[in-house]
Amino acid sequence: MKSTVNKIVILGGGTSGWMAAAILAKSISRAHITLVESEQIGTIGVGESTIPSIHFFNDLLGIRSTEFAKLTAGSFKLGIQFENWKLPGEKYFHGFGSTGAGMWAAGFHEYWKRGVELGISKPFGTYNLEGMAAKAGKFAHVQGGLNFAYHLDAALYAKRLKAEAQRHGVIRKEGKVSQVHTHEDNDFISHLELENGTRVDGDFFIDCSGFRGLLINETLKTPFVDWSHWLPMNRAIPLQTSITAPPPPFTRSIAHHAGWQWRIPLQQRMGNGIVYCNQYMSDDEALNKLQSDVEGEVLTEPRVIKFVTGHREKLWNKNCVALGLAGGFIEPLESTALHLVQQGIMQLIKYFPAYGVNDLEVAQYNDYMTTDYQDIRDFIVLHYCQTQREDSPFWRYCREMPLPDSLQNRIALFAQTGRFVQRKDEIFSDSWLQVMIGQGLIPQRHHPLADELSEDALAEFLESIETDIRKKVNTLPSHQAYLQQYCQSES
Ligand SMILES: Cc1cc2nc3c(=O)[nH]c(=O)nc-3n(C[C@H](O)[C@H](O)[C@H](O)COP(=O)(O)OP(=O)(O)OC[C@H]3O[C@@H](n4cnc5c(N)ncnc54)[C@H](O)[C@@H]3O)c2cc1C
């Protein structure tokens, strides 16, 4: 291929395609970007819950937080409420932000654990500001305050990204790709051929074509790393309904006998969906369950989405990077897909092949991205394997399945010693503690530093954190009032 990269072709106009187009066009002015999409094929039309890393992306695009909630008809998300995951009828909260306050050598959970032994600790979530604000239905932007993400309307988000991308010179071509051509000498992709006869040449290609992976998979034959044995979910049915109550500032994840259901509240509608494994639940059963569980008027036709959890062995292969569903999917449980798209774009900018594709840079990119995928995979598997449910074949499988070594080690270390370790760049940190403890994994020991406090001092310490959180939550307005005042959608 040529030694310089100027012409970039993005295949796909879903969220990942337009996210890539908007940021690349804004960041790398020498790039001439063409985005090809097909209205006939359409987009997946889901992906409406996010994690706080989205702020970094919005900052790059210059979108303020209240503006973002307004333009996506969105709401604020302080975390996820997990219901029926540990046992039917029990729930816990994964709040963004850290829980309690630790010392440099001992985490808060070590003090909390000693408090459990003494009978003076409240549930772990009591000491998490975001979780307590979410439970109270409150939200505001406060100095040094709440960690949050968003629930968003994916179509409105794509519209905004598209406008931003086109403002920075991205050319959009409508049409269905009928053939992908490669260079004879090195199998690099040379151009796309559309059904209407249009030819789209590029130096570098970004595959955002969805699950099919037209470039990374069908053209370059990049192998897929299949994680179904750890993450057996392989079907989802989304369904939108009208909203029947003020939107709470959190996503609900409600486990059922063969998977789980989501509830993602937007300003004017509720996103619902059921996720399941077809080995344990039929499509008909899933649809019936979803339809009988939703509230409000049904606004969309249900459809079954099939997927396989895992990722392409190489997210960057030859002159092609795969983003979004074309690159991989770890199921929607912790809303990490858009985060991975964002990571893929940021790393591509970091290793941008301005002077041609360099194998060493490609290896760095792939190493970074696959590590990110694996960390997130472990975190998601944790929710399934750490259950105490035994009421169905699905949950019994989850309890007994062999785990990835990385996860097995992390769980064992925590269970036996109370120590929690994480990689420097890992996206989830305190979240691990909240989910481990929420799922009922209480360590056998705690750090000796926690014994340095007398029982009274420990009680006072725990009480002071709880009181501080209660005071902060009391000062916040309701989430609904905040949305109405600052973020009311015009759509
Ligand atoms: C059930 C489910 C729930 C999810 N929930 C979340 C969530 O809560 N949070 C989150 O972050 N993520 C979530 N995701 C993931 C999220 O939906 C996707 O990461 C996101 O929408 C990006 O999708 P995409 O752009 O990669 O693919 P798509 O939206 O499928 O877009 C593919 C694009 O490629 C184009 N295309 C394909 N083939 C051709 C062709 N031959 N010619 C021309 N164009 C073509 C299509 O027209 C389309 O524009 C969820 C996914 C699923 C399946």
The ligand as an ORCA input file, in Angstrom:
! r2SCAN-3c Opt
* xyz 0 1
  C     -29.151     -5.930     22.740
  C     -28.067     -4.914     22.756
  C     -28.049     -3.935     23.747
  C     -27.033     -2.995     23.787
  N     -26.995     -2.078     24.806
  C     -25.943     -1.248     24.907
  C     -25.852     -0.306     25.959
  O     -26.721     -0.198     26.801
  N     -24.758      0.492     26.001
  C     -23.776      0.423     25.068
  O     -22.776      1.136     25.181
  N     -23.876     -0.408     24.037
  C     -24.910     -1.248     23.928
  N     -24.995     -2.095     22.880
  C     -24.021     -2.011     21.804
  C     -24.377     -0.848     20.886
  O     -25.692     -1.012     20.420
  C     -23.430     -0.788     19.714
  O     -22.108     -0.830     20.179
  C     -23.613      0.522     18.978
  O     -24.942      0.704     18.613
  C     -22.747      0.565     17.755
  O     -23.224     -0.291     16.760
  P     -22.440     -0.283     15.404
  O     -22.368      1.118     14.901
  O     -21.158     -0.993     15.587
  O     -23.336     -1.192     14.427
  P     -24.738     -0.893     13.716
  O     -25.591      0.037     14.480
  O     -25.287     -2.237     13.369
  O     -24.355     -0.157     12.364
  C     -23.872     -0.846     11.237
  C     -23.802      0.107     10.064
  O     -23.175     -0.550      8.977
  C     -23.928     -0.340      7.799
  N     -23.707     -1.452      6.880
  C     -23.653     -2.776      7.167
  N     -23.451     -3.484      6.052
  C     -23.382     -2.605      5.040
  C     -23.190     -2.720      3.632
  N     -23.081     -3.901      3.032
  N     -23.188     -1.595      2.904
  C     -23.327     -0.384      3.485
  N     -23.497     -0.211      4.803
  C     -23.539     -1.308      5.565
  C     -25.370     -0.246      8.301
  O     -26.186      0.423      7.370
  C     -25.168      0.579      9.571
  O     -25.113      1.948      9.238
  C     -26.019     -3.014     22.798
  C     -26.074     -3.967     21.784
  C     -27.071     -4.910     21.751
  C     -27.086     -5.932     20.660
*
